[in-house]
Amino acid sequence: MARLAGVVIGMAAGALLVAYLAFGWPVLVVGGPLFVGVATTLVVLAVTERPRRALLDRRSGLTAESPWRTAAERGEKPSVGLMSGFFEISPQIPVPPMGAWVPAQSGPAQPARPAGV
């Protein structure tokens, strides 16, 4: 990552130099801050890449101790932890199936009104 960042910064510096030689000092008014922004962005990315890679390795379980491994992989009881029992279905009162008992349906209490009334 650092090598690639160095290549990009070198290309940006080369482009700024060529533009300066072709157009003169006014190019530096826009190109200077752009070059500083590119360099700053790439330095920040290079610095934060190592911790991001370590976190990705921990989450994928490549390291020996990972908090994202399942309880069975760690040799623990699966029912311990912060969210244990959260997704379990609580015991319910048994309800007969829908077709077991159908109440008698009565007709409408009043006859339908004619249209326009």
Backbone torsions as a table, in degrees:
resi	resn	phi	psi	omega
1	MET	NA	-42.8	-178.8
2	ALA	-66.2	-36.3	179.7
3	ARG	-66.5	-42.4	178.5
4	LEU	-66.3	-38.7	176.3
5	ALA	-62.5	-39.9	177.9
6	GLY	-64.0	-38.8	177.8
7	VAL	-64.5	-43.7	-179.6
8	VAL	-65.1	-42.6	178.1
9	ILE	-63.7	-40.2	177.4
10	GLY	-63.8	-40.6	177.9
11	MET	-66.5	-39.1	178.1
12	ALA	-65.4	-40.7	178.5
13	ALA	-65.9	-39.6	177.4
14	GLY	-64.3	-42.0	178.2
15	ALA	-64.4	-39.9	178.5
16	LEU	-65.5	-39.3	179.0
17	LEU	-65.9	-44.4	179.2
18	VAL	-63.5	-42.4	178.3
19	ALA	-64.6	-38.1	178.4
20	TYR	-64.4	-43.7	-179.8
21	LEU	-68.1	-32.3	-177.6
22	ALA	-81.9	-37.8	-171.6
23	PHE	-116.9	-12.5	177.4
24	GLY	95.0	-167.9	-172.4
25	TRP	-65.3	-27.0	-179.6
26	PRO	-60.4	-22.2	177.8
27	VAL	-64.1	-30.8	-177.9
28	LEU	-69.2	-20.9	179.1
29	VAL	-64.6	-39.6	178.7
30	VAL	-95.9	-42.7	-174.6
31	GLY	-69.8	-32.4	-179.9
32	GLY	-62.7	-54.1	177.0
33	PRO	-62.8	-34.5	177.0
34	LEU	-64.4	-41.7	178.2
35	PHE	-63.5	-42.7	177.9
36	VAL	-63.1	-40.5	178.3
37	GLY	-64.3	-42.5	178.4
38	VAL	-64.2	-45.4	-179.1
39	ALA	-63.9	-43.2	179.9
40	THR	-63.6	-44.0	179.7
41	THR	-61.5	-44.8	-178.6
42	LEU	-69.1	-35.0	177.2
43	VAL	-66.6	-43.3	178.5
44	VAL	-62.5	-43.3	178.3
45	LEU	-62.9	-41.1	179.6
46	ALA	-65.9	-36.8	-179.6
47	VAL	-71.7	-37.6	-177.2
48	THR	-86.7	-4.3	-178.2
49	GLU	-69.3	-40.1	-177.0
50	ARG	-64.7	-48.1	177.0
51	PRO	-64.5	-35.6	178.2
52	ARG	-64.9	-40.0	179.0
53	ARG	-66.5	-40.4	178.6
54	ALA	-64.2	-40.8	177.7
55	LEU	-65.2	-40.7	178.3
56	LEU	-63.8	-38.9	177.0
57	ASP	-65.9	-40.3	178.0
58	ARG	-63.9	-42.5	-178.5
59	ARG	-68.6	-32.6	-179.1
60	SER	-79.7	-9.9	177.6
61	GLY	84.2	14.8	179.5
62	LEU	-72.1	-26.3	177.3
63	THR	-86.1	166.0	-175.6
64	ALA	-67.3	-42.6	-176.1
65	GLU	-113.2	113.2	-178.8
66	SER	-132.3	127.3	178.6
67	PRO	-70.5	-11.1	-179.2
68	TRP	-92.3	1.1	175.8
69	ARG	-72.8	151.3	-179.0
70	THR	-72.4	162.4	-178.3
71	ALA	-63.3	-36.6	179.3
72	ALA	-64.8	-36.9	178.1
73	GLU	-67.6	-32.1	179.2
74	ARG	-84.9	-6.7	179.7
75	GLY	82.0	23.9	179.8
76	GLU	-103.9	167.0	172.3
77	LYS	-70.6	134.2	-178.2
78	PRO	-69.8	-11.0	-175.4
79	SER	-96.6	18.0	176.8
80	VAL	-113.1	144.4	178.3
81	GLY	138.4	175.9	-175.2
82	LEU	-63.4	-42.2	-175.4
83	MET	-102.4	16.7	-178.2
84	SER	-64.7	132.4	179.4
85	GLY	83.7	-4.4	-176.7
86	PHE	-67.3	-39.0	-176.3
87	PHE	-97.0	4.3	178.0
88	GLU	-78.2	146.1	179.5
89	ILE	-84.4	128.0	179.7
90	SER	-74.4	152.6	-179.3
91	PRO	-63.4	135.7	-177.6
92	GLN	-116.9	159.5	173.8
93	ILE	-70.6	130.4	-178.6
94	PRO	-64.3	133.1	179.8
95	VAL	-113.1	133.9	178.9
96	PRO	-65.5	153.6	179.6
97	PRO	-59.8	159.7	-175.0
98	MET	-61.9	-36.6	-176.6
99	GLY	-84.2	-2.7	-175.2
100	ALA	-71.2	-40.7	-177.7
101	TRP	-140.7	117.2	179.4
102	VAL	-116.3	121.5	179.8
103	PRO	-68.2	151.3	178.2
104	ALA	-66.6	132.4	-179.7
105	GLN	-96.5	123.6	178.3
106	SER	-90.7	161.4	179.4
107	GLY	-73.1	-177.9	-179.9
108	PRO	-64.4	144.8	-178.7
109	ALA	-66.6	-36.1	178.8
110	GLN	-124.6	151.2	176.5
111	PRO	-66.8	156.1	-178.6
112	ALA	-67.4	146.2	179.2
113	ARG	-78.1	144.0	176.1
114	PRO	-69.4	156.0	-178.3
115	ALA	-64.9	141.1	175.6
116	GLY	85.6	7.9	-179.3
117	VAL	-101.6	NA	NA
